[in-house]
Structures are given as structure tokens and as C-alpha cells.
């Protein structure tokens, strides 16, 4: 079995105030849940996402040698 991977899908934002541009889904290897949101550990550090900004968190396994891809239907939608 491969390592655990977490994809955090964010609610689309219409903000134009120069806020950081984070592309959804955000992939990480560890999620810590807190009262107001989650910390996602990523390859380049950690990011905090308030629950109001999160649409879906998907946990899955990455097999050895697998690379991240955008799989059809992996955006958390129920199509």
C-alpha cells in the first residue's frame, strides 16, 4: 500500500485583494484538524485553511511511482 495523500478542494473565491493564489486542489501528506480549520502539511511547508474555505478533503493512497494527476471526477463533485 502507498503513502497517504490528502487533496483539499477549496471554495472558489472572487477575492481580488492581492491574496495568495492557491490552486485547488491543494495536495499534502498530513492533515491536522482544529476547531477553526485544518493545517495541511505539504512538501514546501504547511498551510492553514479555515473550514469556510474548504469544500472537500479527499484522502487516498499513492502507490509507489505514481505521480499526481487530475483524474476525472476527482474534484469532489457528485457527477
Secondary structure, DSSP 4 states (H G I P E B T S, - for coil): --EEEEEEEEPP----SS----PSSEEESEEEE-SSEEEEEETTEEEEEEGGGEEEEEEEEE-TT------TTTTS---
